[in-house]
């Protein structure tokens, strides 16, 4: 995101100052993702809100307002999602890793999957084992759509070879990894997903941020590019802001 302070004409009415974060979606559209306001004591005086201070005097409190709402969920969907569904940052994903048993009707598969689940839970990873009767292919699509960062596939042949398949959601890359110390490997993959989606979003923002020095350049960038952010100097004078 780009973070900054709103101008006097653009701040919340009655606030002393307003701060905002602006995000860029993957299709080039901008989204005001969150705003925070410092009200001073103006609203407290208007509504007669007081408190008793340590000096035993009635004082007006200084207040703030924090605009962190469900809009941020939309920002996550539109910044990181793709045609297969959600792509969730691991820190906020309800399920960080899902275990899909392959050929789960065969002896030992579900037991090994449950063992792996327990080891990941012990390491503090939010993990789900899907042992439902749906096909493995159905499960792959289901958890891709839900944006689960890491998918772990384990079947009879994997167990024989003391390995499993890990697929990372953001780039759908597959890797064969040892079952020994799987929790540490999954933790590394979660970091990989976080860095991958962050860097992709950052690259998108940088590629769609156009530096301009004149009003003519701003107009040209808007007409030719049609998306993204425009970055320009500003003297702080409201008349110049009105002109833009």
N, C-alpha and C positions, 0 to 999 in steps of 0.2 A: 504494500500500500504506500501511498504518499500521505504523509501526515503534515499538518500545518494549522495555522491560526486563520480564522475567517476574517474578512475585512469588516469594517464598521457597518457597512450597508448590508452585509450578508450574514451577520451574526444573529443569534436568537434575540427577538425583541425583548428589551429589558435586561438582558445579560450584560455583564461587564466585558466578558470575552467568550468566544466560542472556538473550540478546537475540533478538527475533523480528520478522519482517515478516508481517503478515496482509493478505491480498488478498480482494477481494470479486468473485465471479464475476458475469457479466451476468444470471444468474437469481436473484441475491440471496443465494446461499450463500457462506459464508466459507471461506477456505482458509488454513491456516498454511503460507505459501509458503517459508519458510526460517528456520532457527534457528542461532545461533552461541553457543558456550559458552566461558567463561574458566574453566579448571580450577585455576588457581594451581599449586602443586607437589604437590597431594594425590595425583593419579594417578601421578606420577613416583615418589613415596615408596612407594606401594602396590606398584608393579611393579619397583622397584629400578632406575629409569632415572637415570643420572648422566652428567655431563660434566666435563671438566677445565677449570677456569677459567684466566684469565690469571695468577692468583696461584698457579697449580699446585695448586689444591685441588679436591676432588670436590664438585660442587654438584648440586642437583636442578633440572631445568629447569621453568619455568612453561609450561603448554601451553594450546592453544586447539583448538577443533573448529568447522569451518565447514559448516553444513548446506545447501550449495547443490547440489541434486541434480536428477534428472530430474523431480521434482515441479514444478519451475519450468516445464518444458515443458507440463505439464498446466495450470498456471496461465495461461500465455500462450494456450493453446487455449481455455480456458473463460472467460477475461476478454474476449478480443477476437474470437473466432470467431463466425460466423453460420450461417444455414441453407445457405449455399453452400460452406462449408468453413472452412479456416483464414484468419485475417487476421494476418499476421506483421509485427511491428515491423521496419522496414527495416534497423536495425542488426544484427539477428540472422538476417534472411532469407538463406538460401543463394543464392537468385536474387533480386536486387533489382528487375530489370526484364527482361521477356521481349519479344522482337520477334516478331510474327506477320506473315509476309508474306501479303498477300491476292492471290489470283489469281497465285500464284507461278510458274505455268507460262508467264506472259507475259514477253517479253524485258525484261531489265534489273531486274526486281523483286528477285530473289535477290541480284544484285550490289549493289543499293542497300542492301538489308537487311544484307548482310555489311559494307558500308562503315560503316553506322550502328553496328553492333555493335563494330567496331574503334575508333570514336571514343569510345564509351561506356567501353570497356575501358581506353582510354588515360587516361580521366578517373578511373579507380579504381572504376567502378561494376560490380558483379557482374551480368553480363548473359548471357542465353541467347537464341540464335536458333533457333526451331523451324521447320526447313525439311522436316519429315517430311511424308508424304503424307496425314496426317489432315486433315479439313476444318477451315476456320478456326473454325467454331462449336464443334467438338470441342476445339480448342486453347484457346478462350476459357474453356470450362467447366473444362478440366484445370488451368489455371494459377490460376483463381479458387479452385478446391478446394485447391490447394497454397499459397494465401495470398500469391502473388507481389505485392508492393506496387504495381508499375506495369506496365501492359501497353501496348505500342506496336504499333499496326496501320499497315502501309504497303502500298499497292497502286499500280497504274499511274496512276490519277487523282491520287492523293496526290503521286506523284513529279513529275507534270506541274506541279502547283501548288506544288512545293517545301514540302510539309507532310506531317504524319502525324497520326494520332489517338492521344491518350494517354488511358488509362482508369485511374483510381486505385481500388485494390481496396476500400478501407474504405467508400466511398460510391458506387462504380461511376459516378462522374461522367466524362463524355467531354469532351475539349477538343481543338480543332484547333490544332496548334502548328507553327511553322516548323522546317524541318530545319536551318537555320543555328543553330549553337551549341546543338544538341539536348542535349548533355551537361549544360549549365548548367540547362536547363529540367527535365530529368529529376531533377537534384539538388534543385531547388526542390520538385518533386512528391513526392520521398521525404520531405522535411521536412514537407510538407503532410500526408502519410499519418501520419507519426509523431505530429505534433501533434493530428491528428484523432482517432486511436485513444486517445491519452493523455487528451484532454479528455473524450471520451465515457466512458471508464472512471472518470475523476475525478468527472464529473457523476453517474454511477451510484452511486459510493460516497457522495457528499455527500447525494444524495437519499434514500439508504437508511441514513443515520446518524441515530439518534434520541437527542436529548439528554434525560437523565432526572436528577431530583434526589432521588427517593425510591424505595424498593423497590416501592411500589405503582405508580409510573410505569413502572418497568422491566417489571413483570409485565404491565401494560396494553399497553405497546409490543410485547412479545413476542406477546401474544395477538391484538392487532389487526393488527400489521404482518406478523409471521411470517417476516421475513427481515431481512438487513442487520446493521448494527452498533448497539450501544447505547453511548452515551458518558456516563459518570457520574464524579463526584468520588469520591475514595477517600482516607480519612485515613491509610492505611498499616497499620491494625491488622488482624491476621490473623482476629480474631473477626468483624469486619465482612465480610471476604472470604468466610469460611465461610458466613455468613448468606445472602449473595448466591448 
